[in-house]
Amino acid sequence: MAERLNGKRILITGAAQGIGFAMAEAFSREGAHLFLVDLDRVLLQQAAQRLRERGATLGFMAGDIADPLAMRAAVQQADREIGMLNALVNNAGVNVFAEPLRTTDEEWQRCFDINLKGAWNCCKAVLPGLIDQGGGVILNIASTHAFTIIPHTFPYPLAKHALLGLTKSLGLEYAGKNIRVNALAPGYVATQKVIDYWNSFEDPMAAKAETMRLHPGGRIATPEEIALAAVFMISDECPFMNATCLTIDGGLSVQQHPA
């Protein structure tokens, strides 16, 4: 059976853990060459070593996606180490949850610098090469926060709503250049960020149980399940899928009230 991502050279941000690392594993199994970017240098080095031990072909660079010069340097290094990129996954993000009037200017700036500006910095760095090659794929990892609102999670949903706008705008702008730009919207996923969220409550086990109860199937996604959807969206199996968003949340966002 042919590898589904053979010939893909993919830059993944936030690749050292969670969904990013799961995507790196899945992409590598399907024949892709990878370039990993993460802010945490130690975790990134450990992730790269684990992937290489499993046969992955990759390069990596520690860097801040909020810095456009750093992302331009990352793309240049990727082009040298694994070949000119033809796909980008904007996965890096940060949870910034507050009540609106209690949100500090620093929290607001951090939320948008990473969740929106960071994605744009990476797109801007990658797009010229995609245009020169005659096409490519950009996948933005959004969230169900991109089209639903949970009280007290301000301003995170604003940034994720805007990320969908960026996805649609770039998808239409560069469709004629054979560049597809889509988004993937996970709900709750069993990552360290979700565990940290549960641990922020007085009773973490009760918070976890409440999260599970919200879902029709009584559980949340694994990072590997999100990665499987990302493989499809990066592959050539959906060539007419553009400027849209695929939701992977087990039906969470469909029901009006939990069961």
N, C-alpha and C positions, 0 to 999 in steps of 0.2 A: 504493500500500500504506500502510495506517495506521501511524503511529508507535506502537510498542509501549508507550511510557512517557508518552504524551501525558496531561497533567494531573497527573503526578507531580512533587512538590516535595520534593527529596531532600537531606538533610544527609549528607555523607560525611566521616568523620574519617580522618586520615592521607592526605589527598587530594593532597599535593604531588608524589608520586612513586610508582613501583612499581605495585602492584595498585590502590591508591586512585586514582591518576591515570588508569590504564587504564579503571577503572569510570566515572570522570567523563566521559571521552571517549565511551564506549559509551552511557551514559545520555543524554548530550546529543544524540547522533545519533538517539536514539529519542524525542526530544521533551521530555525532562524539564528542569525548571528546577533548578538546583543551588545548594547552599550548602556551601562547602568549609572544612574546619577542619584545621589542621596546626600543630604546635609551631614549625616552621621558617618564620619570617615571609618570608624572602627567597625560598626555594623556592616557598612558597605564592603569593606575588605573581607569580613567573615562570610558575607553572602556570596561574594565573587568566588572565594575559595571553595565553598560548598558546591556551587554550580559547576565550576571547572572540574571538580572531582567526579561529577556526574556526566562529564563529557561536553559541557557547554563551551562554545566559542564566544568570547566576550572581551570587552574592555570596560573600564569604569573610571569615574572621576567624582570626587567629593566636591559638591558645590551648592550654592544657594540659588534656587530658581528665581528668587526675587531680584537677582542681579543679572541684568541683560548681558553684560560683558562676560560673565561667567558661563552663561548658557551658550553664547556664541563660541566661546573657547571649547566647551564640551562638544558641540557639534563638529568643530574642526578636528578635535582629537578623535572623535568617533569615526569621521571620514578617513582619517589616516590609519586607524587601528583595525576596523572591520569592513571598510569600504563605505562609499557614499550612502548615507542613510536614505531609506525609502519609506520609513514609517516612524511615527512618534506616538508614544503613550504618555499623556499628561496625567500622571497618577498622584503625584505629591500633593498633599493638602494638610490642613490643620483645622481642628475643631475650635471654634471661638463661640461660646454660648453664653448669653447674658440676657438680662431684661434691657429693652432699648435705652431707657434713661439712665441705666447703670453701666452702660457700655462706655469705656474710656476711649479717648482718641487713639491711644496706643493699640488697644484691642481692635478697633475698627481698621486701622492701618495695617496691622499684622494680618487680619483676615483677608483683606483684599489684595495685599501684596503677594501672598502665597497662593490663595485659591483662585484668583483671577489674573492678576498681573503676571504671576509666575507662569501660568499656562500660556499667556500671550507671548511672554519672553521666549519660551521654547518654540512656539509656533513660528514666531518671527525669525528665529535662528535657523529653523529647518526648511521653511517654505521656499527660499530661493533655490536650494538644491533639488527639492521635489519638482519645481517648475523646470529646471534645467534638464532633469532626467525624463521629463514627459509624464510625470504622475507620481502618486504615492498615497499614503493613508495617514490620517491623524485621528487618534481616538482620545477623547477627553473623558476622564473618569469623574462623572458628576455625582449625583446622589438623589434619592427621592426628595431631599430638601430642595431640589431644583424646581419642583412643581407642587409641593405641599409645605405647610407651615406648622411647626411645632412650637407652642409658646415657650418663651424663655431660651430660645436657641439663636436669638439675634446676635450678630448680623450674618451668621453663616448661611442661612437660606438666601439672603440677598446676593451673596457672591456666587452661589451655585445657580441661582436663576440667571445671573449674568453670564455664567459659563455656558449655559445652553444658548444664550443669545450669541456668544462668540462662536459657538459651534455652527449655528445656522448661518450666521453672516459669512464666515470663512468658507463654509460648504458651498454656498451659492456663488461667492466671489470667484472661487477657483475650480468650480465644476468643469468649466471649459478647458482647464489645464490637466484634466484627468486626475484631479486630487479629490479624494473623498474625506470629509471631515464629519465625524459622528461622535456621539456621546453614549456612555454606558452609565446607568443609574442604579447602583446597588442600594438596598435598604440596609438593615442591620447585618453586619458581617462579623464573624467571630475573630476579631483582631485585637491586638493589645489596646488600641484606642477605645474599643467598646468595653473591654474589661476595665480600663481606667475610668470610663464613664460610670459603670456600675459601682466602682469603688468610691466614687465621689458622693454616694448616698450614705446615709447613716446605717442602712441595712442593705449591703450589696446583694445578698442572695434574694431579697425581696424585689430589688430593682431588676435583677436578672429574670426572675419569674414573671414579672410584669411585662418585660420585653417579649418573652416567649409567648405570653398569653395574647399579645397583640396580633400574632401571626396565625393565619388560618391553619397552617400545618403544625403549629406548636413548636417551631424551631426557627433559628436564623441560618443564614447562609454560611458556608465555609469560604475562605479565600479561593480555594481551588474551583469552586463552582462559578465564581465571578471570572476567574481566569479562563475557563472553558468558553464562556460567552465572548471574552476578549479575543480568543483565538479565531473564532468565527468572524468577528468584525474586522480584524486585521487581515484575514485571508482574502483570497480572490473568489470566495464562495458567495459573496454578496456585492457584486460589482455595481449594482444600481442603487445601493443603500447609501444615501448621502443627506447631510444636514438634518439628521434625526437622532432620536435617543431611544435606546433599548433599556427597558426597566427589568431588573432582576431583584425582586424583593419578596418572592413567595406569595404574592397577592396582597401584601400589607397595604399598599396605597389604593387598592380597589375598594375595600370594604369601608362603609361609612362609619360603622361602629365595630369595635372588637366583639368577638363571639362571647 
